[in-house]
Amino acid sequence: MNDSDEVKRALVQAADAARFAPSIHNTQPWRWVVRDGRLELFGVAERQLREQDPSGRMLLLSCGTALHHARVALDAEGWRHEVERPAGEPLAVLRPVERVPVPPEATRHFQMLQVRRTDRRTVTDERVSEDTLSHLVKVTEEGGAHLHVLGRDQVIALAVAVDRAQHAEDSDERIKAETATWVGGERPDGTGIPASVLPEEVPLTTVAERDFQARGTLPAGDGHDQAATYAVIYGDGDESGDWLRGGEALSRLWLAATEQAVSLLPLSGPVEIPFTRQTLRRMLGDVGFPFIAVRLGTLDPATSAPPKTPRLPAGQVIDVA
């Protein structure tokens, strides 16, 4: 195998690993192109939530998580690489530069990529330690964004914002119809959120989880969210590149949380509605732009992880030119 073939193989493997990145409603709104020793990332308008995400911010955030997953895969294969983020399409370009020894943390991160889940069940009464929270704040900063941990009063404000965002989306028949096409059932086409990963009922918590108007098959759990920690991931800017970096930071945070046995649940609802997003921005002292809110908590170790959500076949998201 010559160097060109080795690079191509590494890039295809990285794109394949990126298929398992989290995305809004598991839409997987990305496409990868391998050509001339580089990996190009594109957004896919056909899998954008046009009613819920007309600006494409959640699409960009989702593509950012996929970009970070691809980078984790390259690191785990011992490839030092460069990242270009053009203004427009492609959203990003990865270029392997040279082979380097694989650090132990790169292998661990890749392992976390394979076990990460979105778990919507309630968390236990065990709080996430301050040391762990400090580590997660640092990890988010290293990923190119910030993590603001909410105090008690701000958690109540978040609960109100989540409730108002849910009401706004429930009052929009177009958003409801769009959500119904992506959530529930068995999802044989490889996208969307199947019933197998949804709770049987929406848990009764202070900060409500999104009500998809579709019931699942998982027990919601007996706990509450009183021991959960809530935080907001935010950036210094509000342009396309900022949202892409926000997705990279979310992925980096999620993998680090998984490594620390901390459950992360994204709460995108209050960011999708302009007036509730402004509420989140006020929580930040109007000094940053919120990308997404998250719940951090400890799951019952005796409870098995929820099933994996479906993924599109590699041939539908990876092109080798």
C-alpha positions as CSV (number, residue, x, y, z in Angstrom):
1,M,0.0,0.0,0.0
2,N,1.5,3.4,-1.0
3,D,1.1,6.6,1.0
4,S,-1.8,7.8,-1.1
5,D,-3.7,4.6,-0.5
6,E,-3.0,4.8,3.2
7,V,-4.2,8.4,3.5
8,K,-7.4,7.5,1.5
9,R,-8.1,4.5,3.8
10,A,-7.6,6.7,6.9
11,L,-10.0,9.4,5.6
12,V,-12.7,6.9,4.6
13,Q,-12.4,5.3,8.1
14,A,-12.7,8.8,9.7
15,A,-15.8,9.6,7.7
16,D,-17.2,6.2,8.7
17,A,-16.6,6.9,12.4
18,A,-18.3,10.3,12.0
19,R,-21.6,8.5,11.0
20,F,-22.1,7.8,14.7
21,A,-22.0,11.5,15.8
22,P,-25.1,12.9,17.5
23,S,-27.4,15.2,15.5
24,I,-30.6,17.1,15.9
25,H,-33.4,14.4,15.8
26,N,-30.7,12.0,14.4
27,T,-31.1,13.7,11.0
28,Q,-27.4,13.2,10.2
29,P,-27.3,16.3,8.0
30,W,-23.8,15.8,6.6
31,R,-22.0,14.4,3.6
32,W,-18.3,13.6,3.3
33,V,-16.2,13.6,0.1
34,V,-12.7,12.0,0.0
35,R,-10.5,13.4,-2.7
36,D,-6.9,14.4,-3.4
37,G,-5.7,13.4,0.1
38,R,-8.3,15.4,2.0
39,L,-11.7,14.9,3.6
40,E,-14.4,17.5,2.9
41,L,-17.5,18.1,5.0
42,F,-20.7,19.4,3.5
43,G,-24.1,20.1,5.0
44,V,-27.1,18.3,3.4
45,A,-30.2,20.6,3.0
46,E,-32.5,17.6,2.4
47,R,-31.9,16.5,6.0
48,Q,-32.3,20.0,7.5
49,L,-35.3,20.6,9.8
50,R,-36.8,23.4,7.7
51,E,-39.5,24.4,10.1
52,Q,-37.7,23.8,13.4
53,D,-34.3,25.0,12.2
54,P,-34.9,27.4,9.3
55,S,-31.5,29.2,9.9
56,G,-29.6,25.9,9.8
57,R,-27.9,26.5,13.1
58,M,-28.7,23.1,14.4
59,L,-27.5,21.6,11.1
60,L,-24.2,23.3,11.6
61,L,-24.0,22.2,15.3
62,S,-24.7,18.6,14.1
63,C,-22.0,18.8,11.4
64,G,-19.6,20.1,14.0
65,T,-20.1,17.0,16.1
66,A,-19.4,14.9,13.0
67,L,-16.3,16.9,12.3
68,H,-15.0,16.2,15.8
69,H,-15.8,12.5,15.5
70,A,-13.8,12.3,12.3
71,R,-10.8,14.0,14.0
72,V,-11.0,11.6,16.9
73,A,-10.8,8.7,14.5
74,L,-7.7,10.2,12.8
75,D,-6.0,10.8,16.1
76,A,-6.7,7.2,17.1
77,E,-5.1,6.0,13.8
78,G,-2.0,8.1,14.5
79,W,-2.5,10.8,12.0
80,R,-1.6,14.4,12.8
81,H,-3.9,16.5,10.7
82,E,-4.9,20.1,9.8
83,V,-8.4,21.5,9.7
84,E,-9.6,24.2,7.3
85,R,-12.9,25.9,7.9
86,P,-13.8,27.9,4.7
87,A,-16.5,30.5,4.7
88,G,-19.2,28.5,2.9
89,E,-19.0,25.0,1.4
90,P,-17.3,22.8,2.2
91,L,-17.9,23.5,5.9
92,A,-14.5,22.0,6.8
93,V,-11.6,20.2,5.2
94,L,-9.4,17.7,7.0
95,R,-5.8,17.0,5.7
96,P,-3.6,14.3,7.2
97,V,-0.1,15.6,7.5
98,E,2.1,12.8,9.0
99,R,2.0,9.6,11.1
100,V,2.7,10.1,14.8
101,P,2.6,7.8,17.8
102,V,-0.9,7.2,19.1
103,P,-1.3,8.7,22.6
104,P,-3.4,6.7,25.1
105,E,-6.0,9.4,25.4
106,A,-6.7,9.2,21.6
107,T,-7.6,5.5,22.0
108,R,-9.8,6.2,24.9
109,H,-11.6,9.0,23.1
110,F,-12.3,6.7,20.2
111,Q,-13.7,4.1,22.5
112,M,-16.0,6.7,24.0
113,L,-17.2,7.6,20.5
114,Q,-18.4,4.0,20.2
115,V,-20.2,3.8,23.5
116,R,-21.7,7.3,23.7
117,R,-25.5,7.4,23.9
118,T,-28.4,9.9,24.2
119,D,-30.2,8.7,27.4
120,R,-33.4,10.5,28.1
121,R,-34.2,8.6,31.3
122,T,-34.0,10.2,34.7
123,V,-30.7,10.5,36.6
124,T,-29.9,9.3,40.1
125,D,-29.5,11.3,43.3
126,E,-25.7,11.3,43.0
127,R,-24.4,14.7,41.9
128,V,-21.6,15.2,39.5
129,S,-18.6,16.2,41.5
130,E,-17.1,19.7,41.4
131,D,-13.8,18.3,40.1
132,T,-15.6,16.5,37.3
133,L,-17.5,19.7,36.4
134,S,-14.3,21.7,36.4
135,H,-12.7,19.1,34.0
136,L,-15.8,19.3,31.7
137,V,-15.6,23.1,31.6
138,K,-11.9,22.9,30.7
139,V,-12.6,20.3,28.0
140,T,-15.3,22.5,26.4
141,E,-12.9,25.5,26.4
142,E,-10.3,23.3,24.6
143,G,-12.9,22.5,22.1
144,G,-13.4,26.1,21.1
145,A,-16.5,27.1,23.1
146,H,-17.5,27.7,26.8
147,L,-19.6,25.9,29.3
148,H,-21.6,28.0,31.8
149,V,-22.9,25.9,34.7
150,L,-26.2,27.2,35.9
151,G,-27.0,28.0,39.5
152,R,-30.3,27.1,41.2
153,D,-32.1,30.3,40.2
154,Q,-30.9,29.9,36.6
155,V,-32.1,26.3,36.5
156,I,-35.6,27.6,37.3
157,A,-35.3,30.1,34.5
158,L,-34.1,27.4,32.2
159,A,-37.2,25.3,33.1
160,V,-39.4,28.2,32.2
161,A,-37.6,28.7,28.9
162,V,-37.9,25.0,28.0
163,D,-41.6,25.0,28.8
164,R,-42.2,28.2,26.7
165,A,-40.2,26.7,23.8
166,Q,-42.2,23.5,24.0
167,H,-45.4,25.4,24.0
168,A,-44.3,27.5,21.0
169,E,-43.4,24.4,19.0
170,D,-46.6,22.5,20.0
171,S,-48.6,25.5,18.7
172,D,-47.0,25.3,15.3
173,E,-48.6,22.6,13.2
174,R,-45.8,22.7,10.6
175,I,-43.2,22.0,13.3
176,K,-45.4,19.2,14.8
177,A,-45.8,17.6,11.4
178,E,-42.0,17.8,10.7
179,T,-41.2,16.3,14.1
180,A,-43.6,13.4,13.5
181,T,-41.7,12.5,10.3
182,W,-38.4,12.1,12.3
183,V,-39.6,10.6,15.6
184,G,-41.2,7.3,16.6
185,G,-41.6,3.9,15.1
186,E,-38.8,1.6,14.0
187,R,-37.0,4.1,11.6
188,P,-36.0,1.5,9.0
189,D,-34.5,4.2,6.7
190,G,-31.6,4.8,9.1
191,T,-32.4,8.2,10.4
192,G,-34.6,9.7,13.1
193,I,-35.4,8.7,16.7
194,P,-36.9,5.3,17.1
195,A,-39.4,4.3,19.8
196,S,-36.8,2.0,21.3
197,V,-34.7,4.9,22.7
198,L,-37.6,7.0,23.9
199,P,-39.1,6.8,27.4
200,E,-42.6,5.3,27.8
201,E,-43.7,8.7,29.2
202,V,-42.1,12.1,29.6
203,P,-40.3,12.1,33.0
204,L,-41.7,14.4,35.7
205,T,-38.7,16.7,36.2
206,T,-38.1,20.4,37.0
207,V,-36.6,21.0,33.6
208,A,-38.8,19.2,31.3
209,E,-37.4,16.9,28.6
210,R,-38.7,17.5,25.0
211,D,-42.1,16.0,24.4
212,F,-41.9,14.5,21.0
213,Q,-45.6,13.5,21.1
214,A,-44.4,10.0,20.5
215,R,-44.2,7.3,23.2
216,G,-41.3,4.9,23.5
217,T,-40.5,1.6,25.1
218,L,-37.9,2.6,27.8
219,P,-38.9,3.0,31.4
220,A,-38.6,6.7,32.3
221,G,-37.0,5.9,35.6
222,D,-38.0,6.6,39.2
223,G,-35.7,9.5,39.8
224,H,-36.1,13.2,39.3
225,D,-33.5,15.8,38.2
226,Q,-32.9,17.4,41.6
227,A,-29.3,16.1,41.6
228,A,-28.7,16.9,37.9
229,T,-26.5,19.8,36.8
230,Y,-27.6,22.0,33.9
231,A,-25.3,24.1,31.8
232,V,-25.2,26.1,28.5
233,I,-22.6,25.7,25.8
234,Y,-22.0,29.1,24.2
235,G,-19.5,30.8,21.9
236,D,-18.1,34.3,21.4
237,G,-19.7,34.6,18.0
238,D,-22.9,33.8,16.1
239,E,-21.7,33.1,12.6
240,S,-21.7,29.7,10.8
241,G,-18.1,29.0,11.8
242,D,-19.0,29.6,15.4
243,W,-21.8,27.1,15.3
244,L,-19.6,24.5,13.7
245,R,-17.1,25.0,16.5
246,G,-19.9,24.8,18.9
247,G,-20.7,21.3,17.6
248,E,-17.1,20.2,17.9
249,A,-17.1,21.4,21.5
250,L,-20.3,19.6,22.2
251,S,-18.9,16.4,20.9
252,R,-15.7,16.8,22.8
253,L,-17.7,17.5,26.0
254,W,-20.0,14.5,25.4
255,L,-17.1,12.1,25.0
256,A,-15.3,13.5,28.1
257,A,-18.5,13.1,30.1
258,T,-19.0,9.6,28.9
259,E,-15.4,8.8,30.0
260,Q,-16.3,10.2,33.4
261,A,-19.5,8.0,33.6
262,V,-21.6,11.2,33.3
263,S,-24.8,11.2,31.3
264,L,-25.3,14.2,28.9
265,L,-28.7,15.1,27.5
266,P,-28.8,17.9,25.0
267,L,-31.7,20.4,25.3
268,S,-32.0,22.3,22.0
269,G,-35.6,23.5,22.3
270,P,-34.9,26.8,24.1
271,V,-32.2,27.6,21.5
272,E,-34.5,26.9,18.5
273,I,-37.1,29.6,19.5
274,P,-35.7,33.2,19.3
275,F,-37.3,34.6,22.4
276,T,-36.2,31.7,24.7
277,R,-32.8,31.8,23.2
278,Q,-32.6,35.4,24.3
279,T,-33.5,34.2,27.8
280,L,-30.5,31.9,27.7
281,R,-28.3,34.8,26.5
282,R,-29.4,36.8,29.5
283,M,-28.2,34.0,31.7
284,L,-24.8,34.5,30.1
285,G,-24.8,38.2,31.0
286,D,-25.3,39.0,27.3
287,V,-21.6,38.2,26.7
288,G,-22.0,35.1,24.6
289,F,-24.2,33.3,22.1
290,P,-25.9,30.1,23.4
291,F,-25.5,27.0,21.2
292,I,-27.3,24.4,23.3
293,A,-28.3,23.6,26.9
294,V,-27.3,20.3,28.5
295,R,-28.2,18.2,31.5
296,L,-25.4,16.4,33.2
297,G,-26.1,13.6,35.7
298,T,-25.2,10.2,37.0
299,L,-27.1,7.2,35.7
300,D,-27.8,4.0,37.6
301,P,-24.9,1.7,36.9
302,A,-27.2,-1.3,37.1
303,T,-29.2,0.0,34.2
304,S,-28.1,-1.0,30.7
305,A,-27.6,1.7,28.1
306,P,-30.4,2.4,25.6
307,P,-30.1,0.9,22.2
308,K,-28.1,2.7,19.5
309,T,-30.0,4.9,17.2
310,P,-30.0,3.9,13.5
311,R,-27.5,5.3,11.1
312,L,-27.5,5.8,7.4
313,P,-25.3,3.4,5.4
314,A,-21.8,4.7,4.6
315,G,-22.6,4.8,0.9
316,Q,-25.2,7.5,1.5
317,V,-23.0,9.9,3.4
318,I,-19.5,9.2,2.0
319,D,-18.3,9.8,-1.6
320,V,-14.9,8.7,-2.7
321,A,-13.9,10.9,-5.7
